[in-house]
């Protein structure tokens, strides 16, 4: 599995609307074969920053970045962001989530 984390700094005037701005892209990506999850979170420290956590089967990431909805997002989303998004890409990750042993709940 490929695990990708992207930090998006959105222009302040678009920050509240970001979930709606990205809705079509989000829904299309979630519907892709091989997509495990595609989840947005908003920073509690910086209301203009969103973190996108996404995962794909190992062979599904290339079709994702060549899809029509990805190309459309590449063309449309930059106008709403303040800087180039920052990314971490980890390959060879297990399919299942691990439990956080330091915070076991009984």
TAQUI-V880628 format. One record per helix or strand of 3 or more residues. SS is the DSSP state (H for helix, E for strand). FROM is the first residue (numbers start at 1). LEN is the number of residues. If there is no record, write none. Layout:
BEGIN
ss=SS from=FROM len=LEN
ss=SS from=FROM len=LEN
END
This chain:
BEGIN
ss=E from=2 len=9
ss=H from=12 len=3
ss=H from=18 len=4
ss=H from=23 len=8
ss=E from=35 len=8
ss=E from=49 len=8
ss=H from=61 len=5
ss=H from=68 len=13
ss=E from=86 len=5
ss=H from=101 len=3
END
